[in-house]
Amino acid sequence: MKKVLIRHLLLIKFKQSAKFSELEEIMVLFESLTNKIEGILSVECGVNDNPDNKNKVYTHLVMITFENDEYRRNYLMHPEHVELKKIFKPLVEELIVFDYKVLLLQNELDKKGTIY
């Protein structure tokens, strides 16, 4: 048996005009999605901490893990996501979005006991 999760990554460079309080609000709003949109298993937000400065221009990351592809598709059109984008997009200078599948085999699921 296998389970396929979907990871949705955002690499973000915010505009210099974006205030710290606005960035904090955005990260809190992303993290709150786990309680608002079905199928989101986790949301992680972070600031680059690479000592080699290989992050190019990107300073922040958001990683959302979905239970499956159907939940990701629902998220993309969900009203909470649409509203978040209205606040998020005006603050963004550059953005990379990268989605990928995570395949968990039964023996991996057994070792963990649970996915999250």
Kinemage of the C-alpha trace (Angstrom):
@kinemage 1
@onewidth
@group {chain A} dominant
@subgroup {mainchain}
@vectorlist {calphas} color= white
{ca met a 1} P 0.000 0.000 0.000
{ca lys a 2} L 1.192 3.506 -0.724
{ca lys a 3} L 0.093 7.008 0.078
{ca val a 4} L 0.929 10.022 -2.077
{ca leu a 5} L 1.122 13.393 -0.375
{ca ile a 6} L 1.480 16.662 -2.260
{ca arg a 7} L 3.903 19.377 -1.171
{ca his a 8} L 3.342 22.938 -2.348
{ca leu a 9} L 6.392 25.190 -1.921
{ca leu a 10} L 6.551 28.939 -2.255
{ca leu a 11} L 9.952 30.638 -2.417
{ca ile a 12} L 9.331 34.312 -1.829
{ca lys a 13} L 11.141 37.597 -2.200
{ca phe a 14} L 9.041 40.318 -0.629
{ca lys a 15} L 9.156 43.922 -1.788
{ca gln a 16} L 11.474 46.153 0.226
{ca ser a 17} L 8.459 48.297 1.044
{ca ala a 18} L 6.779 45.390 2.863
{ca lys a 19} L 6.664 46.019 6.603
{ca phe a 20} L 7.743 43.417 9.148
{ca ser a 21} L 4.235 43.421 10.637
{ca glu a 22} L 2.745 42.636 7.205
{ca leu a 23} L 5.135 39.708 6.733
{ca glu a 24} L 4.247 38.367 10.173
{ca glu a 25} L 0.547 38.640 9.357
{ca ile a 26} L 1.027 36.746 6.074
{ca met a 27} L 2.861 33.899 7.803
{ca val a 28} L 0.169 33.640 10.504
{ca leu a 29} L -2.526 33.571 7.805
{ca phe a 30} L -0.730 30.781 5.928
{ca glu a 31} L -0.291 28.764 9.133
{ca ser a 32} L -3.975 29.201 9.996
{ca leu a 33} L -5.015 27.430 6.779
{ca thr a 34} L -4.641 24.026 8.460
{ca asn a 35} L -7.716 24.861 10.541
{ca lys a 36} L -9.689 26.324 7.643
{ca ile a 37} L -9.130 24.114 4.594
{ca glu a 38} L -9.748 20.382 4.630
{ca gly a 39} L -6.885 18.168 3.488
{ca ile a 40} L -4.025 20.405 4.589
{ca leu a 41} L -1.850 18.294 6.862
{ca ser a 42} L 0.698 20.972 7.709
{ca val a 43} L 1.942 24.446 6.873
{ca glu a 44} L 5.478 25.575 7.596
{ca cys a 45} L 6.807 29.095 7.146
{ca gly a 46} L 10.380 30.202 7.497
{ca val a 47} L 13.065 32.751 6.774
{ca asn a 48} L 16.204 31.785 4.881
{ca asp a 49} L 19.032 30.677 7.162
{ca asn a 50} L 21.486 29.325 4.589
{ca pro a 51} L 25.036 30.242 5.679
{ca asp a 52} L 26.310 29.972 2.087
{ca asn a 53} L 23.873 32.579 0.764
{ca lys a 54} L 22.682 30.252 -2.006
{ca asn a 55} L 19.091 31.402 -1.686
{ca lys a 56} L 19.542 33.875 -4.567
{ca val a 57} L 16.973 36.625 -3.921
{ca tyr a 58} L 14.468 34.503 -1.984
{ca thr a 59} L 14.146 35.250 1.706
{ca his a 60} L 11.050 33.317 2.825
{ca leu a 61} L 9.464 29.925 2.279
{ca val a 62} L 5.996 28.503 2.764
{ca met a 63} L 5.529 24.731 2.533
{ca ile a 64} L 2.038 23.247 2.543
{ca thr a 65} L 1.514 19.484 2.699
{ca phe a 66} L -1.744 18.122 1.302
{ca glu a 67} L -3.256 14.720 1.965
{ca asn a 68} L -3.642 14.198 -1.805
{ca asp a 69} L -3.969 15.969 -5.144
{ca glu a 70} L -7.711 16.457 -4.822
{ca tyr a 71} L -7.226 18.486 -1.641
{ca arg a 72} L -4.565 20.608 -3.380
{ca arg a 73} L -6.968 21.340 -6.238
{ca asn a 74} L -9.683 22.303 -3.737
{ca tyr a 75} L -7.230 24.601 -1.930
{ca leu a 76} L -6.391 26.503 -5.113
{ca met a 77} L -10.003 27.665 -5.498
{ca his a 78} L -10.936 27.775 -1.802
{ca pro a 79} L -12.251 31.194 -0.632
{ca glu a 80} L -9.696 31.335 2.228
{ca his a 81} L -6.835 30.885 -0.270
{ca val a 82} L -8.331 33.425 -2.675
{ca glu a 83} L -8.588 35.995 0.148
{ca leu a 84} L -5.038 35.280 1.333
{ca lys a 85} L -3.702 35.879 -2.183
{ca lys a 86} L -5.312 39.338 -2.192
{ca ile a 87} L -3.193 40.292 0.835
{ca phe a 88} L -0.092 38.320 -0.178
{ca lys a 89} L 0.410 39.227 -3.854
{ca pro a 90} L 0.819 43.020 -3.438
{ca leu a 91} L 3.750 42.395 -1.045
{ca val a 92} L 5.615 39.988 -3.348
{ca glu a 93} L 8.396 41.032 -5.689
{ca glu a 94} L 9.373 37.540 -6.909
{ca leu a 95} L 7.870 34.114 -6.375
{ca ile a 96} L 8.650 30.521 -7.281
{ca val a 97} L 5.919 27.922 -6.814
{ca phe a 98} L 7.025 24.291 -6.864
{ca asp a 99} L 4.763 21.309 -6.203
{ca tyr a 100} L 5.875 17.710 -5.893
{ca lys a 101} L 4.583 14.302 -4.863
{ca val a 102} L 5.827 12.482 -1.775
{ca leu a 103} L 5.363 8.741 -1.985
{ca leu a 104} L 5.062 6.977 1.364
{ca leu a 105} L 5.166 3.182 1.195
{ca gln a 106} L 3.333 1.058 3.753
{ca asn a 107} L 6.530 0.183 5.634
{ca glu a 108} L 7.298 3.901 6.020
{ca leu a 109} L 3.778 4.486 7.302
{ca asp a 110} L 4.169 1.596 9.760
{ca lys a 111} L 7.452 3.015 11.141
{ca lys a 112} L 5.909 6.422 11.715
{ca gly a 113} L 2.620 5.085 12.985
{ca thr a 114} L 0.953 8.106 11.479
{ca ile a 115} L 1.764 10.532 8.707
{ca tyr a 116} L 1.546 13.654 10.861
